Amino acid sequence: MREFNLKSLLPHLLAIVIFVALPLAYFSPLLEGKQLEQHDIAQWTGMSKEIADYREQTGIEPLWTNSMFGGMPAYQISVVYASNMLKYVDKIMTLGLPSPASFIFLYLLGFYFLLITMGVDHRLAIGGAIAFAFSSYLFIIIGAGHNSKAHAIGYMAPVIAGVIMTFRGRYLAGGAIAALALGLQIYANHLQITYYLMLILIIYGVAKAVDALRTKQLAGYTKAVAVLAVAVVLAVSSNITSLWATYEYGKDSTRGPSELTEKKSSDGLDKDYALGWSYGVLESFTLMLPDFMGGASQTDAGIKSDLYKTMIANGAAQNQARSIAQNAPLYWGEQPFTAGPTYFGILVVCLFILALFIKKGYIKWWLLVSTLLTLMLSWGKNFLPLTDLFFDYFPGYNKFRAVSMILTATTLTSVMLAWLAVKQLVSENITLESIRKPFYMAFGGIGAMLILFLMVPTMFFSFTGTVDEQLGQWPDWLRQALIDERIAILRFDIWRALAIMAIFAGALWMLLKKKISVTLFAVVLALLMLVDHWTIDKRYLNDSHFVAARKATAPFQPTQADQAILQDADPNFRVMNVTVSTFNDASTSYFHKSIGGYHGAKLKRYQELIEYQISQNNQQVLNMLNTKYFIVKGENQAPVAQRNAGALGNAWFVNKIDEVENADAEIAALTEFDPAKSAIVDKRFADYLAGLKLNTDTPLLQDTLDNPEVADDVDRIILKTYTPNHLTYETNTTQERLAVFSEIFYDKGWNAYIDGQQVPHIRVNYVLRAMRVPSGKHTLEYKFEPSVYMTGERISMASSLLLILISLGALGMQLRSTTPKG
């Protein structure tokens, strides 16, 4: 029986202390009370403002918001799934560290645990954890505000560790770790990262099956698969509310199929949209040379750069030269724009190749296949044979955009295999003579290639890209200066890479010659990785990105136009802001109910309404959406508010129904119609409208129920109370009417009531709700009551509690088995 004592834990406790210290040192402004200014978090603050305010005021989750795109479910914006007890485990795992230091800590701790699981010495595992955690992409996404993505990446390695432990026969401990880590990974709520993780694990499962067949260990393999199947069920059911709601909503979002004929060929994202951010094949050299493609789309080359000096030498004014140098378009790759490259280190690349020569077994082949596959998938539109195969035939793959994101998986598997090479290098059976040939092939081959790039770079690369077409009237000498600057920064990175390789080679030679210990070698390796990555990461995420906490938590200040609109006594209308990118900006949603917003998964029909009608400036469509104000540019380009007298209000009655054949006809009919008088209805709702006779002679007036001057024979409807998830109207009509509401139709949760009794309602005008209203005075209500949330929360509570109890039980049994009796 193994002995358990505090001394055996000390190395791991030391590692944890290092893992706490490193992110706090990197993000030192956090210690001054500052916060990171992140674009996507600012946008999230705008899009979630109504949700957050309602939650704070009532303690209730609204599950719907009217602040973006006329209204949409809040599932992919901001919902607190209170019944999922894994949220408490997640807080424990991050030790209460402030964001974004908490994400880096998860990266470090998770990968360290994975390497320990794979038998890597704890001293060496620290360097491996740094190599993974400080890879540039994992920092760049934090700078952009992709917090859920970073959060999910932090749990990738522990999931793999649990799976490996299970297949090695530690069924209880491995299964519990896999289930808990996967539950936390799904809880982080970035399904694209979860999808890529599952892809890696499927490849592992195949590789392990082949090995089990070869070694005749199918019984153990089958048992491990059964245990992991239970683990997956527990992890999924713990997060069932968010997963189920996302699945249900996905069918009606831009990730789902369209009813329009010209868009029926795909049940996922438009391929051009999904592949917009495809990594270039040549761009993959950034994995070992970060500025191979010039770095970020806009880079501060500085006044000491050759670019700046050339402009001054050619007579450019200092302020002009400084401006161009500070925003130099050094990136010459194929992506529309980029905040920085994916770099996981020249040493990782060299060690990865070395591992192919010195590492044996199915683990090597699993990691090699996973690395190559994910790398090639990241090329997207630049490698269509493979991309089309996955996009058309692999379930779920066409639901995701920005395929270059899969490089997170490439980084993970590459560092894993590289550190298995490190593990091999310090083993007793490795000698200088035995490692000489594979070392020369790996490090020598890479080194020779870098020297060629250094000496004659233009023999291999043009250093020009599509971005150069946007340089306008730049003279030839300035364009050449830009190319020369790109060459210069590449040469700097090559010299830097060669120096790192030389230092590592020297440390390895001294280790194999017994001139330094494994501990010292591990320290040198860890420091080498830290210095390498730290200096690159600081190019793209540094102290200048931190601001006062007040600015980060309230990123938008009202303009005079906003202030003017906020004076309106009736807050229940919508605003269209054309001074910003209307449908890619959530700042308007921070103050108003907007017809625009910022989200990657709008309702499909609303996106089509934007494409076919709103983008064509169809004023009648804007009127039916109750767009009461426009924000436009006035004098000196300052935003000003314009009142739209044609806005139809919250609800109205129509005198005419125009029945159409299908979705194509329905959206086309919006081009020329008067929404105040008629409603466009798909024929599928014909039964609902059967027997309804509209009197075209009866005068119509809305929003007048409390006006005593209105005659009793005028049919009217008014919105009496509003919350995001509950709207109450009062009506008074002389006959049965069809009411149209300026609210987005979504039948997977919105229920209609008349005088407390639930009644059906239909979709009209492609995106709006409508309801038959009986004559007389009545109270109409719409309540957002998605059954998926109510049912899911009960399942989530039971499953997450069971998962935590199983994990605690497994931990207790592990401690008991390693503690001596007596």
TIPA-660653 format. One line per 3 residues: number of its first residue (from 1); their letters; for each residue x, y, z of C-alpha. Coordinates in steps of 0.25 Angstrom, whole numbers, plus 2048, in hexadecimal, padded with zeros to 3 digits. Last residue first. Layout:
residues N
NUM	A	X Y Z  ...
end
This chain:
residues 822
822	GKP	7F7 807 832  7F3 807 823  7FB 80D 818
819	TTS	7F4 818 810  7F5 816 800  7E8 80E 7FF
816	RLQ	7E0 817 808  7E5 824 801  7E0 81D 7F4
813	MGL	7D3 819 7FA  7D0 827 7FF  7D3 82D 7F1
810	AGL	7CA 823 7EB  7BF 826 7F5  7C1 835 7F3
807	SIL	7C0 833 7E4  7B3 82A 7E5  7AD 835 7EE
804	ILL	7B0 840 7E4  7AA 838 7D9  79E 835 7E1
801	LSS	79C 844 7E4  79E 848 7D6  794 83D 7D1
798	AMS	789 841 7DB  789 850 7D9  78B 84F 7CA
795	IRE	77F 846 7C8  776 850 7D0  77C 85B 7C8
792	GTM	779 854 7BB  76A 853 7BD  768 862 7C0
789	YVS	772 867 7B6  76D 85D 7AB  75F 861 7AE
786	PEF	761 86F 7A9  757 878 7B0  758 886 7A9
783	KYE	74B 88C 7AC  742 894 7A3  736 89A 7A9
780	LTH	729 8A0 7A4  71E 8A6 7AD  710 8A7 7A7
777	KGS	705 8B1 7A4  6FB 8AE 799  6FD 8A6 78C
774	PVR	706 89A 78C  715 89C 788  71C 893 77E
771	MAR	72B 893 780  737 898 779  746 897 77B
768	LVY	751 89D 772  75C 897 76A  758 894 75B
765	NVR	74D 89E 75B  744 895 763  747 88A 76D
762	IHP	73B 883 775  734 883 783  72E 878 78A
759	VQQ	726 87A 797  729 878 7A6  71E 87D 7AF
756	GDI	721 889 7B9  718 893 7B2  71E 890 7A5
753	YAN	72C 889 7A6  737 887 79C  743 87E 79E
750	WGK	751 881 79A  75B 876 79D  75E 86F 790
747	DYF	755 876 787  75E 882 784  757 88E 77D
744	IES	75E 89B 77F  756 8A6 785  74F 8B2 77E
741	FVA	742 8AB 781  737 8A9 776  729 8A8 77B
738	LRE	71E 8A1 773  710 8A6 777  703 8A0 77C
735	QTT	6F9 8AB 77D  6F6 8B9 784  704 8B8 78A
732	NTE	70A 8BC 798  718 8B7 79B  722 8B7 7A6
729	YTL	730 8B2 7A5  73A 8AB 7AE  748 8A7 7AB
726	HNP	750 89D 7B2  75E 898 7B0  766 8A5 7AD
723	TYT	75D 8AD 7B7  751 8B6 7B2  744 8BA 7B7
720	KLI	738 8C1 7B1  73A 8BF 7A2  72E 8C5 79B
717	IRD	724 8C0 791  718 8C8 78B  70B 8C6 783
714	VDD	704 8D3 781  6F5 8D2 784  6F7 8D7 792
711	AVE	6FC 8E5 78D  70A 8EA 791  70A 8F6 799
708	PND	70B 8EE 7A6  719 8EA 7A2  71D 8DE 7AB
705	LTD	71C 8D4 7A0  722 8DD 796  72F 8D5 792
702	QLL	729 8D0 785  71E 8D6 77C  716 8CE 771
699	PTD	70A 8D3 76A  700 8C8 766  6FE 8C8 757
696	TNL	707 8BC 754  6FE 8B3 75C  707 8A6 75E
693	KLG	700 899 75E  707 88D 765  701 880 761
690	ALY	70E 879 75F  71A 881 764  720 876 76C
687	DAF	71E 86C 761  725 875 757  732 875 75F
684	RKD	73A 86C 756  735 876 74B  740 880 74F
681	VIA	73A 88D 754  73E 89B 74F  735 8A5 758
678	SKA	72E 8B1 752  72A 8BF 757  735 8C5 75F
675	PDF	73F 8BC 759  73E 8C3 74B  744 8BA 740
672	ETL	74F 8BA 736  75B 8B3 739  755 8AB 744
669	AAI	74F 8A2 73A  75D 89C 736  75E 897 744
666	EAD	751 890 744  753 88B 736  760 884 739
663	ANE	75B 87F 746  74F 878 740  742 879 738
660	VED	73D 886 73C  730 88B 743  72E 89A 744
657	IKN	725 89E 750  71E 8AB 750  718 8B4 75B
654	VFW	723 8B4 764  723 8B7 773  72F 8BD 77A
651	ANG	73A 8BA 785  747 8C0 78B  747 8CD 782
648	LAG	746 8CE 773  752 8D7 771  74E 8E1 766
645	ANR	752 8ED 76D  760 8E9 76E  767 8F3 778
642	QAV	776 8F7 774  781 8F6 77F  78E 8FC 77C
639	PAQ	79C 8F6 77C  7A8 900 77A  7AE 900 76C
636	NEG	7B1 90F 76E  7A3 912 76B  79A 906 76B
633	KVI	79D 8F7 76A  791 8EE 76C  789 8E7 777
630	FYK	77C 8E3 773  770 8E3 77C  762 8DC 77D
627	TNL	766 8CF 776  759 8C8 77A  75E 8BB 772
624	MNL	752 8BE 769  757 8CB 766  765 8C6 762
621	VQQ	75E 8BC 759  756 8C8 753  763 8D0 751
618	NNQ	76A 8C5 748  778 8CA 748  77D 8BF 73F
615	SIQ	786 8BA 74B  779 8B9 753  772 8B1 748
612	YEI	77A 8A5 742  786 8A4 74B  780 8A9 758
609	LEQ	774 8A1 757  77C 895 754  784 897 761
606	YRK	777 898 768  772 88B 762  77F 884 766
603	LKA	77E 889 775  78B 88F 778  797 886 77B
600	GHY	7A4 88E 77A  79F 89A 782  7A1 8A9 782
597	GGI	795 8B2 782  78A 8B8 778  77B 8BA 77A
594	SKH	77F 8C0 787  777 8C2 794  77F 8CD 79A
591	FYS	78B 8D1 7A3  795 8C5 7A3  78E 8C0 797
588	TSA	794 8CC 78F  7A2 8C7 793  79F 8B9 78D
585	DNF	7A6 8BB 780  7A7 8B1 774  799 8B3 76E
582	TSV	799 8C3 76E  7A8 8C5 76B  7A7 8D2 773
579	TVN	7A1 8E0 76F  795 8D8 769  78E 8D6 776
576	MVR	780 8D0 775  778 8D2 781  76C 8CA 787
573	FNP	760 8CD 78F  75B 8CA 79D  762 8D5 7A5
570	DAD	755 8DF 7A5  759 8EC 7AC  763 8EF 7A2
567	QLI	76F 8F6 7A9  778 8EA 7A6  777 8EE 797
564	AQD	77E 8FB 79A  788 8F5 7A2  78C 8EB 798
561	AQT	78D 8F6 78D  796 8FE 796  79F 8F2 798
558	PQF	79E 8E8 7A3  7AB 8E3 7A9  7AE 8D4 7A6
555	PAT	7B8 8CB 7AC  7B2 8CB 7BA  7B9 8BF 7C1
552	AKR	7C6 8C2 7BA  7C6 8D1 7BC  7C3 8D0 7CB
549	AAV	7CE 8C5 7CC  7D9 8CF 7C8  7DF 8CA 7BB
546	FHS	7E8 8BF 7B7  7ED 8BD 7A8  7F9 8C5 7AA
543	DNL	7FE 8BB 7B4  801 8B0 7A9  7FA 8A7 79F
540	YRK	7FE 8A6 791  80E 8A9 791  80E 8A4 79F
537	DIT	80A 896 79B  817 895 793  820 89A 79F
534	WHD	819 890 7A8  819 885 79E  828 884 79D
531	VLM	82C 888 7AB  822 87E 7B1  827 873 7A8
528	LLA	835 875 7AB  832 877 7B9  82B 869 7BA
525	LVV	837 863 7B2  842 869 7BB  83A 864 7C7
522	AFL	838 856 7C2  847 855 7BE  84A 85A 7CC
519	TVS	841 84F 7D2  846 844 7C8  854 847 7CE
516	IKK	85F 84E 7C6  86D 849 7C1  868 83B 7BF
513	KLL	86D 83B 7B1  85E 839 7AD  85A 845 7B5
510	MWL	865 84E 7B0  861 84A 7A1  853 84D 7A4
507	AGA	856 85B 7AA  85E 85E 79E  854 859 794
504	FIA	849 862 79C  852 86E 79B  854 86C 78C
501	MIA	846 86A 789  842 877 790  84D 87E 789
498	LAR	848 879 77C  83A 87D 77F  83E 88B 782
495	WID	847 88C 775  83B 888 76E  831 891 775
492	FRL	83A 89D 771  83B 898 763  82C 898 762
489	IAI	82B 8A6 768  835 8AB 75D  82E 8A4 752
486	RED	820 8AB 756  828 8B8 757  82D 8B7 749
483	ILA	820 8B4 743  81A 8C1 74A  826 8C8 744
480	QRL	823 8C3 737  815 8C8 738  81A 8D5 73C
477	WDP	824 8D6 730  818 8D2 727  810 8DE 72B
474	WQG	803 8DB 734  7F7 8E0 72D  7ED 8D5 732
471	LQE	7F3 8CB 73C  7E7 8C2 73B  7ED 8B9 731
468	DVT	7F9 8B7 73A  7EF 8AF 744  7EE 8A4 739
465	GTF	7FC 8A0 73C  80B 8A4 739  817 89E 740
462	SFF	81B 897 733  820 88A 739  82B 87F 736
459	MTP	836 886 72E  832 893 736  837 88E 743
456	VML	845 88B 73E  84F 88B 74A  845 88A 755
453	FLI	83C 880 74E  847 877 74B  84C 878 759
450	LMA	83E 874 75E  83E 868 755  84C 863 75A
447	GIG	847 865 769  83A 85D 767  842 851 761
444	GFA	84D 852 76B  843 852 777  83B 846 772
441	MYF	845 83E 769  851 842 772  84A 83E 77E
438	PKR	846 831 778  854 82E 775  85B 832 782
435	ISE	851 82C 78B  857 81E 78D  865 824 78E
432	LTI	862 82E 798  85B 823 7A0  84D 820 7A3
429	NES	84A 813 7AB  849 81B 7B9  83D 823 7B5
426	VLQ	83F 832 7B4  83E 833 7A5  831 82A 7A5
423	KVA	829 834 7AE  82E 83F 7A5  828 837 799
420	LWA	81B 835 7A1  81C 844 7A2  81B 847 793
417	LMV	810 83D 792  807 844 79C  80C 852 797
414	STL	807 84E 789  7FA 848 78E  7F6 855 795
411	TTA	7FA 85E 78B  7F3 857 780  7E6 857 788
408	TLI	7E7 866 78A  7EA 867 77B  7DB 863 779
405	MSV	7D8 872 77B  7DD 873 76C  7CF 86E 768
402	ARF	7C9 87C 76B  7BB 877 76B  7B3 86B 771
399	KNY	7A6 864 76D  7AC 85E 761  7B4 854 76A
396	GPF	7A7 84F 771  7A6 841 76A  7B2 83E 761
393	YDF	7AE 83D 753  7AD 84A 74C  7B6 853 753
390	FLD	7C0 848 757  7C2 843 749  7C1 851 743
387	TLP	7CC 855 74C  7D5 849 748  7D4 84C 739
384	LFN	7D3 85B 73C  7E1 85E 741  7E2 86D 740
381	KGW	7D4 86F 743  7D6 869 751  7E5 869 754
378	SLM	7E2 866 763  7DD 858 75E  7EB 855 75A
375	LTL	7F1 858 767  7E6 850 76E  7E9 844 766
372	LTS	7F8 845 767  7F8 847 776  7ED 83C 779
369	VLL	7F5 832 76F  802 835 777  7FC 834 784
366	WWK	7F5 827 782  802 821 77B  80A 825 787
363	IYG	801 81F 791  800 812 789  80E 80E 78C
360	KKI	81D 813 78A  823 820 78D  832 823 788
357	FLA	830 827 779  822 82D 779  826 833 787
354	LIF	831 83C 780  826 842 777  81E 846 783
351	LCV	82B 84B 78A  82E 854 77E  820 85A 77D
348	VLI	81F 85C 78C  82D 862 78D  829 86C 782
345	GFY	81D 870 78A  80E 86F 78B  80A 87B 782
342	TPG	7FC 87E 77D  7FE 88C 777  7F8 899 77B
339	ATF	7EB 8A2 77B  7E8 89E 76D  7E1 8A3 761
336	PQE	7DA 89E 755  7E3 892 756  7EC 88F 74A
333	GWY	7F9 893 74F  801 8A0 74D  801 8A6 75B
330	LPA	80A 8B2 75C  7FF 8BC 75A  806 8C7 762
327	NQA	7FE 8CE 76C  809 8D5 775  812 8D6 768
324	ISR	807 8DD 760  804 8E7 76B  812 8EA 76E
321	AQN	815 8EC 75F  809 8F6 75F  80E 8FD 76B
318	QAA	81C 8FE 767  819 904 759  81D 8FB 74D
315	GNA	829 900 746  82F 8F3 740  839 8F1 74C
312	IMT	82D 8F3 756  826 8E8 74F  832 8DF 74E
309	KYL	835 8E1 75D  826 8DD 761  827 8D0 759
306	DSK	835 8CD 75E  82F 8CC 76C  834 8D5 777
303	IGA	828 8DE 777  81F 8D2 77B  81A 8C6 773
300	DTQ	80D 8C7 77A  805 8BC 773  7F8 8BB 76C
297	SAG	7F3 8AE 766  7FB 8A7 771  808 89F 76F
294	GMF	80F 8A1 762  80D 894 75C  819 88D 761
291	DPL	817 896 76E  815 88A 777  820 881 771
288	MLT	81E 872 776  80E 871 775  80F 87D 76C
285	FSE	814 874 761  805 870 760  803 87D 758
282	LVG	808 875 74B  7FB 86D 74C  7F3 879 74F
279	YSW	7EA 879 75B  7DB 87A 758  7D3 885 75E
276	GLA	7C8 887 755  7C5 878 754  7B8 878 75B
273	YDK	7B3 884 754  7B7 87F 746  7B0 872 74A
270	DLG	7A3 878 74E  7A1 872 75C  799 865 75E
267	DSS	78E 85D 757  793 860 74A  78D 85F 73C
264	KKE	780 866 740  786 874 73E  780 877 730
261	TLE	773 871 734  771 879 741  76D 870 74C
258	SPG	77A 871 752  781 866 75A  788 869 768
255	RTS	795 870 76C  78F 87E 769  785 87A 774
252	DKG	777 873 774  77D 865 775  788 86A 77E
249	YEY	77D 86E 788  77A 860 78C  788 85B 78C
246	TAW	78C 868 794  781 865 79E  784 857 79F
243	LST	793 85A 7A2  790 865 7AC  786 85D 7B4
240	INS	78D 84F 7B2  79A 854 7B9  79B 84A 7C4
237	SVA	794 840 7BA  7A0 842 7B1  7AB 83F 7BB
234	LVV	7A3 833 7C1  7A0 82D 7B3  7AF 82F 7AF
231	AVA	7B4 828 7BC  7AA 81D 7B9  7B0 81B 7AB
228	LVA	7BE 81C 7B1  7BB 810 7BA  7B6 808 7AF
225	VAK	7C2 80C 7A6  7CB 808 7B1  7C4 7FA 7B3
222	TYG	7C5 7F8 7A4  7D4 7FB 7A4  7D7 7F2 7AF
219	ALQ	7D0 7E6 7A8  7D7 7EA 79B  7E5 7E7 7A1
216	KTR	7EA 7DE 796  7F7 7E6 794  7F4 7E9 785
213	LAD	7E5 7EB 787  7E7 7F4 793  7F1 7FC 78B
210	VAK	7E7 7FE 77F  7DD 802 78A  7E6 80C 790
207	AVG	7E9 813 783  7DA 813 780  7D7 819 78E
204	YII	7E2 823 78C  7DC 828 77F  7CE 829 786
201	LIL	7D5 831 791  7DB 83B 788  7CD 83D 781
198	MLY	7C7 83E 78F  7D0 849 792  7CD 851 785
195	YTI	7BE 850 788  7C0 855 796  7C8 861 791
192	QLH	7BC 864 788  7B2 861 793  7B7 86D 79B
189	NAY	7AF 86D 7A8  7B9 86D 7B3  7AF 863 7B9
186	IQL	7B3 859 7AE  7C1 859 7B3  7BC 858 7C1
183	GLA	7B4 84C 7BE  7C0 846 7B5  7C9 848 7C1
180	LAA	7BF 841 7CB  7BC 836 7C2  7CB 833 7BE
177	IAG	7D0 835 7CC  7C5 82B 7D1  7C8 821 7C6
174	GAL	7D7 821 7C9  7D5 820 7D8  7CB 814 7D6
171	YRG	7D1 80D 7CA  7DF 80E 7CD  7E2 803 7C3
168	RFT	7EB 80B 7B9  7DF 80E 7B0  7D9 816 7BC
165	MIV	7E6 81D 7BF  7E7 822 7B0  7D9 827 7B0
162	GAI	7DB 82E 7BD  7E7 835 7B8  7E0 839 7AB
159	VPA	7D5 840 7B3  7E0 846 7BC  7E7 84C 7AF
156	MYG	7DA 852 7A9  7D6 859 7B6  7DD 866 7B4
153	IAH	7D9 867 7A5  7CA 869 7AA  7CE 875 7B2
150	AKS	7D6 87B 7A7  7CA 879 79D  7C0 87F 7A8
147	NHG	7C9 88B 7A9  7CA 88F 79B  7CD 89D 79E
144	AGI	7D7 8A1 793  7E2 8A2 79D  7DF 894 7A2
141	IIF	7DF 88E 794  7ED 894 792  7F2 88D 79F
138	LYS	7EE 87F 79B  7F2 882 78D  800 885 792
135	SFA	804 879 799  806 87C 7A7  7FE 871 7AD
132	FAI	803 866 7A4  812 868 7A5  810 86C 7B4
129	AGG	80A 85F 7B7  815 858 7B0  81F 85F 7B8
126	IAL	818 85C 7C5  817 84D 7C0  826 84C 7C0
123	RHD	828 84D 7CF  81B 844 7D1  822 839 7C9
120	VGM	819 835 7BD  811 828 7BF  805 82B 7B7
117	TIL	7FC 82F 7C3  807 839 7C7  806 83F 7B9
114	LFY	7F7 840 7BA  7F8 846 7C8  802 851 7C3
111	FGL	7F8 854 7B7  7ED 856 7C1  7F4 85F 7CB
108	LYL	7FB 868 7C0  7EE 86A 7B8  7E6 86C 7C4
105	FIF	7EF 876 7CA  7EF 87D 7BD  7E0 87E 7BD
102	SAP	7E0 883 7CC  7EA 88E 7C8  7DF 894 7BF
99	SPL	7D7 896 7C8  7DA 897 7D7  7DF 88A 7DE
96	GLT	7D4 884 7E7  7DC 877 7E8  7D9 874 7D9
93	MIK	7D5 866 7DC  7CD 86A 7E8  7C4 873 7E0
90	DVY	7C2 868 7D6  7BE 85E 7E1  7B3 869 7E5
87	KLM	7AE 86A 7D7  7AD 85B 7D6  7A0 85C 7DE
84	NSA	798 85E 7D2  78B 862 7D7  78D 871 7D6
81	YVV	78F 871 7C7  792 880 7C6  78F 885 7B8
78	SIQ	796 88F 7B0  798 890 7A1  797 882 79B
75	YAP	78A 87E 7A2  784 88C 7A2  77A 889 798
72	MGG	777 894 78E  771 8A2 78C  770 8AD 781
69	FMS	77E 8A9 77D  784 8AD 78B  77E 8B4 798
66	NTW	771 8AC 798  777 8A1 7A1  772 893 7A4
63	LPE	776 889 7AF  771 893 7BA  778 88C 7C5
60	IGT	772 891 7D2  779 898 7DE  76F 8A3 7DC
57	QER	777 8B0 7DB  785 8AA 7D9  780 8A0 7CE
54	YDA	778 8AB 7C7  785 8B4 7C6  78E 8A8 7C2
51	IEK	784 8A4 7B7  782 8B2 7B2  791 8B5 7B2
48	SMG	795 8A7 7AB  797 8AD 79D  79F 8B9 7A2
45	TWQ	7A8 8B1 7AC  7AA 8A6 7A1  7AF 8B1 798
42	AID	7B9 8B6 7A2  7BD 8A8 7A5  7BF 8A6 796
39	HQE	7C8 8B2 795  7D0 8AF 7A2  7D6 8BA 7AB
36	LQK	7DD 8B2 7B6  7DA 8B7 7C4  7E2 8BF 7CE
33	GEL	7E2 8BE 7DD  7F1 8BF 7DF  7F3 8B0 7E0
30	LPS	7EC 8AE 7D3  7F6 8B7 7CD  800 8AC 7CF
27	FYA	7FA 8A3 7C4  807 89C 7C1  80B 89C 7D0
24	LPL	7FD 897 7D4  7FE 88C 7C9  80B 887 7CD
21	AVF	809 887 7DC  7FD 87E 7DD  804 873 7D4
18	IVI	810 875 7DC  809 872 7E9  802 866 7E2
15	ALL	80F 860 7DE  814 862 7EC  808 85A 7F1
12	HPL	80B 84F 7E7  819 84E 7EC  814 84E 7FA
9	LSK	80A 843 7F9  813 837 7FB  818 83E 808
6	LNF	80A 83F 80D  808 830 80E  802 825 807
3	ERM	808 817 807  806 80E 7FC  800 800 800
end
